[in-house]
């Protein structure tokens, strides 16, 4: 009986793999034909990195999500999607920018990653933080850094990655994204620091704070946007994953 179930299971897996189809190349081909409508350059398409190529059994839709990058550096929330049903494109979106590679003259930070952490601490009024020590999970090839807990700043790892980000005027900046929990865990901070000038681009607390009439407080952790698979899975638009 056990052997029969095992063989049946193996047959089911074989049949699934036989009929499963990847749509990455079909999505790329579609983007090349539709680059004008989707506001993509040839270079943008060449630099795309696959995030997901999956079939959704409920909707019967194949989803392809691609990350916009330039020189190996991702654009935060810069995703291109192509959705297929019965082998045909039924929808496509682009939350990136046109000609990303030409948006920045240099992709080499002048501000160090440790300076970005110190800058973030100073923006919270904290000046006496402890030693900044890299964790073994750091992956410089992906510009993703993990630092051990830093005294007077956080009791947990500090996550930093180099990314392109957009400001309120949609101008693109090369930035360090620095993220950590506060010592009391009442805040999950994310700082986007310009990697050239050291200017603050965006400061986010991913914990929602609510005050009620009786004085009670309510905190809830929101899902944070990250820029590297080392740090956290991408925050894809609804329905992507």
LINMOCOR-V735817 format. One record per residue. N is the residue number from 1. RES is the residue in one letter. NEAR is the number of other C-alpha atoms within 10 Angstrom. Layout:
N;RES;NEAR  N;RES;NEAR
This chain:
1;X;5  2;X;7  3;X;8  4;X;9  5;X;10  6;X;11  7;X;11  8;X;12  9;X;12  10;X;12  11;X;12  12;X;12  13;X;11  14;X;12  15;X;11  16;X;11  17;X;10  18;X;9  19;X;8  20;X;11  21;X;13  22;X;14  23;X;20  24;X;21  25;X;10  26;X;16  27;X;23  28;X;18  29;X;13  30;X;14  31;X;22  32;X;16  33;X;11  34;X;13  35;X;17  36;X;11  37;X;9  38;X;18  39;X;15  40;X;20  41;X;17  42;X;13  43;X;15  44;X;21  45;X;20  46;X;13  47;X;19  48;X;20  49;X;18  50;X;14  51;X;20  52;X;18  53;X;19  54;X;19  55;X;19  56;X;13  57;X;8  58;X;6  59;X;8  60;X;11  61;X;18  62;X;24  63;X;25  64;X;25  65;X;26  66;X;22  67;X;27  68;X;29  69;X;24  70;X;22  71;X;9  72;X;15  73;X;21  74;X;26  75;X;25  76;X;24  77;X;20  78;X;21  79;X;25  80;X;25  81;X;22  82;X;24  83;X;22  84;X;19  85;X;15  86;X;9  87;X;12  88;X;12  89;X;16  90;X;12  91;X;11  92;X;18  93;X;12  94;X;19  95;X;17  96;X;21  97;X;21  98;X;17  99;X;15  100;X;22  101;X;19  102;X;11  103;X;15  104;X;12  105;X;8  106;X;11  107;X;19  108;X;11  109;X;16  110;X;13  111;X;16  112;X;14  113;X;21  114;X;16  115;X;15  116;X;24  117;X;25  118;X;17  119;X;20  120;X;26  121;X;18  122;X;13  123;X;13  124;X;10  125;X;9  126;X;13  127;X;14  128;X;12  129;X;15  130;X;12  131;X;12  132;X;15  133;X;13  134;X;16  135;X;15  136;X;10  137;X;13  138;X;18  139;X;14  140;X;11  141;X;8  142;X;17  143;X;19  144;X;21  145;X;24  146;X;22  147;X;21  148;X;18  149;X;21  150;X;18  151;X;14  152;X;14  153;X;23  154;X;18  155;X;16  156;X;16  157;X;17  158;X;23  159;X;25  160;X;28  161;X;27  162;X;29  163;X;28  164;X;29  165;X;24  166;X;21  167;X;12  168;X;8  169;X;6  170;X;9  171;X;11  172;X;17  173;X;22  174;X;26  175;X;30  176;X;30  177;X;30  178;X;26  179;X;26  180;X;25  181;X;22  182;X;16  183;X;16  184;X;10  185;X;15  186;X;17  187;X;19  188;X;19  189;X;19  190;X;22  191;X;24  192;X;29  193;X;28  194;X;25  195;X;25  196;X;17  197;X;13  198;X;19  199;X;13  200;X;18  201;X;17  202;X;15  203;X;15  204;X;13  205;X;19  206;X;19  207;X;19  208;X;13  209;X;13  210;X;11  211;X;10  212;X;8  213;X;6  214;X;6  215;X;8  216;X;8  217;X;10  218;X;12  219;X;13  220;X;12  221;X;14  222;X;11  223;X;9  224;X;17  225;X;18  226;X;22  227;X;27  228;X;21  229;X;11  230;X;17  231;X;20  232;X;12  233;X;14  234;X;18  235;X;16  236;X;18  237;X;12  238;X;6  239;X;7  240;X;16  241;X;13
